[in-house]
Amino acid sequence: MKATPLSNCERRFLLRAIEERKRLDGRQCYDYRNVRISFGVDYGCCIVELGKTRVLAQVSCELVPPKANRPTEGILFFNLELSPMAAPGFEPGRQTELLVRVNRLIERCLRNSKCIDTESLCVVAGEKVWQIRLDLHLLNHEGNIIDAASIAGIVALCHFRRPDVSVQGEEVTVYTPEERDPVPLSIHHMPICVSFAFFQQGTYLLVDPSEREERVMDGVLVIAMNKHQEICTIQSSGGIMLVKDQVLRCSKIAGVKVAEMTELIQKALENDQKARKEGRKFGFAESIPNQKITAFKMESAAVDTNNVEEEAEEIITKADPPSEVFTKPILHTPGTAQIGEGIENSWGELEESEREEVVEEEDESEAAGFEGQKMETEETSIVEETKNESIVLSDSEEEEVVILEPQEPPKRTRTQTTSKQENTSKKTFNKRRRKKRAAY
C-alpha cells in the first residue's frame, strides 16, 4: 500500500498526543471503537463495522473431492481482497505485503485453531466433501484491518447454513432450502484477533489503532484468542523487542476484549435468527438507522385521537361565516359565464367610453353603407342609359355600322367594399378593447 506519508508536523503532533494519553477520536488507550454487525438476506453474508473500517464477508459451499491425505475432512478456503474502493493506496490484482500478511493471519486464526469441525463436512469418504469458501472484501480502510476481518469471518461462518444432503448407496441428494432446512456449521469456538500498537520502542501501548496511528507506530502485536482465554495464534511485526511482562499484559487485555466481542456476536446472531423465525423484515436495508437519509422507513409518530369531535366543533364555531355564494351563473353576454364562487363575470360588460366609441363606429359604418348604396344607384342608372343608346362608329372608307353593347357591371363590388369596411371597424374595436383590458 502506497499511502501518502505524514508530514513531520503531523507525526510530532500524534506522538505528543500519545505521550499525553490522548487519542484523536477521544478514546482511552485500551478502548475499542464501536462495533456494528449487520446481516444480509442470504445466510453467511454480513458486514462488520469497526469504527469507520468496514468489511464484507460472504460464505459459500460446494461439493468437491477431498484431499488425498485427508479423505474424511472438508476443505476450508479463505480469501481477502483489498481494492482501491477501500483506500486509494491499494492496487487491484496485486499481492502486497499487507495482503499476504493478513491472509496468513486469518488462515492461522480460523483454520489452524480448529474452530470448525472439518470432519462434519464429509459426505462420502474419499469421494465428496463440502468445500467452505470465505471471501472477505474490505469496503473502507480506517485502520486495524486484521481485527475487523477476523470478526467478520467468524460471524459469517456462524451465520452460514449449508444445504442438507442424504446418501443412498452411491447416490447423493442435495436438498433445496424449500425441501429441507439448511444445516449450520459445527463450530467449536470463536477465535477473535486483538491488535496492540506500540510506540517509542514499546513505551506506550494502544488497542485498536486507527489509520493515522498505524502510520506512526513502531510495531504491532496481534493475539487471536477465544472466550475461554485460549490463545489460538500470536504474531509480532515491526521489529520491536517486547519483554514477557508486556506480552502477558496484552494477553490479559485481549481476554477481556474477546469476551465482550463474543457476547456481542452471539447477541447479534440471536436477534437475526429471531427476526427470521417471526417473519419480520431483515437484511442490510433494515439495518440502516432511521435517522439516515438512505433509510427506507420512518418511526411512527403517536397521534392523539381523544376529543377530536369536540375540538372540531370548537374550530367550526370560532370560524368566520362563509361568504355569499351565487347558486346560478350570471350570463352578461352569450359565450361567457361565472368564474369561481360569488364572483360575477364582468368581461361581457362595456364601459361608457367603450359604448360611445361603439355607437360612433356603428354610425360611421351606416353612413358609409348609405353612401355606397347611392353610388351603386348612380352607376346602375348610367349603365341603363348606355344600354338604351347605341354607339355608331363611322368610317370614311367603309360605311359600316358597328353597334357595341356594354357588358353588365358586377353588382357585388360595392357590397364587398362595405363588408371590408365592417371588418376593419371590428378589428379596430377589438384592438382598443384589448388595450384597455391590459391597462387594467
Secondary structure, DSSP 8 states (H G I E B T S, - for coil): -------HHHHHHHHHHHHTT--TTS--TT----EEEEE-SSTTEEEEEETTEEEEEEEEEEEE---SS-TTS-EEEEEEEE-TTT-TT--TT---HHHHHHHHHHHHHHTTTT-B-GGGGEEETTTEEEEEEEEEEEEE-SS-HHHHHHHHHHHHHHH-EE--EEEETTEEEE--TTTS--EE--B----EEEEEEEETTTTEEEES--HHHHHH-SEEEEEEE-TT--EEEEEEESS----HHHHHHHHHHHHHHHHHHHHHHHHHHHHHHHHHHHT---SHHHHS-TTSTT-S---------TTHHHHHHHHHHHS-------SS---SSTT----SSS----SS---HHHHHHHHHHHHHHHHHHHHHHHHHHHHHHHHHHHHHS------SS-------------SSHHHHHHHHHHHHHHHHHHHHHHHHHHH-
